[in-house]
Amino acid sequence: MSQREEIERLAESFKQCQKILTALGDENRQHLILEMMKMDECHGARVGDITVKTHLSRPAVSHHLQILKSAGILNVRKEGTKNFYYFDADMKGFNILIHMLEEAKRIAGELPDRPGETDG
């Protein structure tokens, strides 16, 4: 495959990663992810439980959880009227992002050296 074709394929990978990049780019969602990890609830956490651990309102937590779910980071399990959010066991969202970053790094590393500013 030519370098141009690889770069075009990488552009498609960037498009596939837009949701997860957006999800991870927000400081509130980063905080929410870290707090959920600290909770160590493998059965899932409810919005109210997460709200207590963050500085966010209940509607804000719900909004951020939906974005993380849409990005493939979280899943939800429903039990009656209760929703339990938990990390996707397959890590689909993270794996897609990692693959894209590895490809970008590989392609960038194969580009010819380009002169930059000199230090002296």
C-alpha positions as CSV (number, residue, x, y, z in Angstrom):
1,M,0.0,0.0,0.0
2,S,1.4,3.4,-0.9
3,Q,2.0,6.1,1.7
4,R,-0.8,8.2,0.2
5,E,-3.2,5.3,0.6
6,E,-2.1,4.7,4.2
7,I,-2.7,8.4,5.0
8,E,-6.2,8.2,3.4
9,R,-6.9,5.1,5.5
10,L,-5.7,7.0,8.6
11,A,-8.1,9.9,7.8
12,E,-10.9,7.3,7.9
13,S,-9.6,6.1,11.2
14,F,-9.6,9.6,12.5
15,K,-13.3,9.9,11.5
16,Q,-14.1,6.7,13.4
17,C,-12.4,8.1,16.5
18,Q,-14.1,11.4,16.6
19,K,-16.7,10.3,19.2
20,I,-14.1,8.9,21.6
21,L,-11.7,11.8,21.0
22,T,-14.5,14.2,21.8
23,A,-15.5,12.1,24.8
24,L,-12.0,12.0,26.3
25,G,-11.3,15.6,25.5
26,D,-13.7,17.0,28.1
27,E,-12.3,17.5,31.6
28,N,-15.6,16.7,33.2
29,R,-15.7,13.3,31.4
30,Q,-12.1,12.6,32.3
31,H,-12.9,13.3,36.0
32,L,-16.0,11.1,35.7
33,I,-14.0,8.2,34.2
34,L,-11.4,8.5,37.0
35,E,-14.1,8.6,39.7
36,M,-15.9,5.6,38.3
37,M,-12.5,3.7,38.3
38,K,-12.0,4.6,41.9
39,M,-15.5,3.3,42.8
40,D,-14.4,-0.2,41.9
41,E,-18.0,-1.2,41.2
42,C,-17.7,-4.1,38.7
43,H,-21.5,-4.5,38.7
44,G,-21.9,-0.9,37.5
45,A,-22.6,2.5,39.1
46,R,-25.8,4.5,39.1
47,V,-26.1,8.2,38.2
48,G,-26.8,9.1,41.8
49,D,-23.7,7.3,43.0
50,I,-21.5,9.0,40.4
51,T,-23.1,12.4,41.2
52,V,-22.0,12.1,44.8
53,K,-18.4,11.5,43.7
54,T,-18.2,14.4,41.3
55,H,-18.9,18.1,41.4
56,L,-21.5,17.7,38.7
57,S,-25.3,17.8,38.8
58,R,-27.4,14.7,38.2
59,P,-28.5,15.9,34.7
60,A,-24.9,16.7,33.8
61,V,-23.7,13.3,34.9
62,S,-26.4,11.6,32.9
63,H,-25.4,13.7,29.8
64,H,-21.7,12.8,30.1
65,L,-22.5,9.1,30.7
66,Q,-24.5,9.1,27.4
67,I,-21.6,10.6,25.6
68,L,-19.2,8.0,27.0
69,K,-21.6,5.3,26.2
70,S,-22.0,6.5,22.6
71,A,-18.2,6.6,22.3
72,G,-17.9,2.9,23.2
73,I,-16.3,3.5,26.6
74,L,-19.2,2.6,28.8
75,N,-22.1,0.2,28.7
76,V,-25.4,0.3,30.6
77,R,-27.4,-2.5,32.2
78,K,-31.0,-1.9,33.1
79,E,-32.6,-3.5,36.1
80,G,-36.2,-2.4,36.2
81,T,-36.1,1.4,36.4
82,K,-32.4,1.4,37.5
83,N,-29.5,2.0,35.1
84,F,-26.0,0.7,36.0
85,Y,-23.1,2.1,34.0
86,Y,-19.9,0.1,33.7
87,F,-16.8,0.1,31.5
88,D,-17.1,-1.9,28.3
89,A,-15.3,-5.2,28.9
90,D,-14.1,-5.4,25.3
91,M,-12.7,-1.8,25.5
92,K,-13.8,-1.3,21.9
93,G,-13.6,2.5,22.0
94,F,-10.2,2.5,23.6
95,N,-8.9,-0.2,21.2
96,I,-10.0,1.7,18.1
97,L,-8.3,4.9,19.4
98,I,-5.1,3.0,20.3
99,H,-4.9,1.4,16.9
100,M,-5.4,4.8,15.2
101,L,-2.7,6.4,17.3
102,E,-0.3,3.5,16.6
103,E,-1.0,3.8,12.8
104,A,-0.5,7.6,13.0
105,K,2.8,7.2,14.9
106,R,4.0,4.6,12.4
107,I,3.1,6.6,9.3
108,A,4.6,9.8,10.8
109,G,7.8,7.9,11.7
110,E,8.2,6.8,8.1
111,L,7.9,10.3,6.6
112,P,11.2,11.8,5.4
113,D,12.9,14.1,7.8
114,R,11.7,17.7,7.4
115,P,14.0,20.6,8.4
116,G,12.8,22.5,11.3
117,E,14.1,25.4,13.3
118,T,17.7,25.0,14.3
119,D,18.8,25.4,17.9
120,G,21.8,27.4,17.2
